[in-house]
């Protein structure tokens, strides 16, 4: 059974992409999801006196026109436990260990699919993901 307490942020400028990722998370049993369309919204929701998020799923296109090091932002933000960064300049990295706190930062060269989300969630919620091992996405 998935950990119903996990909180997720999905940040992508494309509405359909946010919906697609949210539906995959819902299918896996996760429902505490905040979909965002701008990096300013991510910054506002992850201020130090806010709520901690277990996973930020973010498209690097949101910060391309800015002088923002997205990986550094995720590492240094105490309100973001883990990050899945996709479709961007750091796509060559697969897993980047951040600190002794076992924070996970994954980077993908394209938007996450069902399998990549499952692999990421295996690290966040191993017991629940063992249950869905081999599960294929519903169409």
C-alpha positions as CSV (number, residue, x, y, z in Angstrom):
1,X,0.0,0.0,0.0
2,X,1.4,3.4,-0.9
3,X,2.4,5.8,1.7
4,X,-0.5,8.2,1.6
5,X,1.4,10.9,3.5
6,X,3.9,11.5,0.6
7,X,3.6,15.0,-1.0
8,X,4.5,15.7,-4.6
9,X,5.0,18.8,-6.7
10,X,4.8,18.6,-10.4
11,X,6.2,21.7,-12.2
12,X,5.8,21.9,-15.9
13,X,4.7,24.7,-18.2
14,X,2.6,22.3,-20.3
15,X,-0.8,21.5,-18.7
16,X,-1.1,18.2,-20.5
17,X,2.3,17.0,-19.2
18,X,1.3,17.9,-15.6
19,X,-2.0,16.0,-16.0
20,X,-0.2,13.0,-17.5
21,X,2.3,12.8,-14.6
22,X,-0.4,13.4,-12.0
23,X,-2.5,10.5,-13.5
24,X,0.4,8.2,-13.4
25,X,1.0,9.0,-9.7
26,X,-2.7,8.6,-9.0
27,X,-2.6,5.2,-10.7
28,X,0.2,4.2,-8.3
29,X,-1.9,5.3,-5.3
30,X,-0.5,8.8,-4.6
31,X,-2.9,11.7,-4.4
32,X,-1.2,14.5,-2.4
33,X,-0.1,16.3,-5.6
34,X,0.3,20.0,-6.3
35,X,0.6,20.7,-10.1
36,X,2.4,24.0,-10.9
37,X,3.1,25.8,-14.1
38,X,5.9,28.3,-13.2
39,X,9.2,28.2,-11.3
40,X,8.0,31.2,-9.2
41,X,5.2,29.0,-7.9
42,X,7.8,26.3,-6.9
43,X,9.8,28.9,-5.1
44,X,6.7,30.2,-3.3
45,X,5.6,26.8,-2.1
46,X,9.0,25.7,-1.0
47,X,9.9,28.6,1.2
48,X,11.5,27.5,4.5
49,X,8.4,28.1,6.6
50,X,6.2,26.1,4.2
51,X,5.3,22.4,3.8
52,X,8.0,19.8,3.0
53,X,7.5,18.0,-0.3
54,X,8.8,14.4,-0.7
55,X,9.3,14.7,-4.5
56,X,9.6,17.6,-6.9
57,X,9.1,16.5,-10.5
58,X,10.2,19.5,-12.6
59,X,10.9,20.3,-16.3
60,X,14.1,22.3,-16.7
61,X,12.3,24.4,-19.4
62,X,10.8,26.4,-16.5
63,X,14.3,27.8,-15.7
64,X,16.0,28.0,-19.1
65,X,15.5,31.7,-19.5
66,X,16.8,32.4,-15.9
67,X,20.1,32.2,-14.3
68,X,19.0,29.3,-12.0
69,X,21.0,26.2,-11.2
70,X,18.1,23.8,-10.8
71,X,20.1,21.0,-9.2
72,X,21.6,23.5,-6.7
73,X,18.2,24.9,-5.9
74,X,16.9,21.4,-5.2
75,X,19.9,20.4,-3.1
76,X,19.8,23.5,-1.0
77,X,16.1,23.8,-0.4
78,X,15.2,22.1,2.9
79,X,11.5,21.8,1.8
80,X,12.4,19.5,-1.1
81,X,13.4,16.0,0.0
82,X,13.9,14.5,-3.5
83,X,13.8,15.8,-7.1
84,X,13.1,14.3,-10.5
85,X,14.5,16.7,-13.1
86,X,13.7,16.1,-16.7
87,X,14.2,17.3,-20.3
88,X,17.2,19.5,-19.6
89,X,20.8,20.3,-19.6
90,X,21.7,17.9,-16.7
91,X,20.1,14.9,-18.5
92,X,23.4,13.1,-18.7
93,X,23.4,12.5,-15.0
94,X,21.3,9.5,-13.8
95,X,21.7,9.7,-10.1
96,X,23.3,12.5,-8.1
97,X,23.9,11.8,-4.4
98,X,23.5,15.1,-2.5
99,X,24.3,14.6,1.1
100,X,24.4,12.1,4.0
101,X,20.6,12.6,4.3
102,X,20.3,10.3,1.3
103,X,18.5,12.9,-0.8
104,X,17.9,11.7,-4.3
105,X,18.1,13.7,-7.5
106,X,17.4,12.0,-10.7
107,X,17.7,13.6,-14.2
108,X,16.0,12.3,-17.3
109,X,16.5,13.4,-20.9
110,X,12.8,13.3,-21.6
111,X,9.6,13.6,-19.6
112,X,9.0,10.8,-17.1
113,X,7.0,7.8,-18.2
114,X,5.3,5.2,-16.0
115,X,8.5,3.0,-15.6
116,X,10.8,5.9,-14.7
117,X,8.3,7.1,-12.1
118,X,8.1,3.6,-10.7
119,X,11.9,3.4,-10.5
120,X,12.1,6.8,-8.7
121,X,9.3,5.9,-6.3
122,X,11.0,2.6,-5.4
123,X,13.6,4.7,-3.6
124,X,11.0,6.9,-1.9
125,X,8.4,4.2,-1.0
126,X,10.0,0.8,-1.4
127,X,7.3,-1.3,0.2
128,X,4.5,0.1,-2.0
129,X,6.6,-0.2,-5.2
130,X,7.3,-3.8,-4.5
131,X,3.6,-4.4,-4.8
132,X,3.3,-2.7,-8.2
133,X,6.4,-4.4,-9.6
134,X,5.6,-5.5,-13.1
135,X,2.4,-3.4,-13.2
136,X,1.8,-1.8,-16.6
137,X,0.2,1.6,-17.1
138,X,-3.5,1.6,-17.8
139,X,-4.6,3.2,-21.0
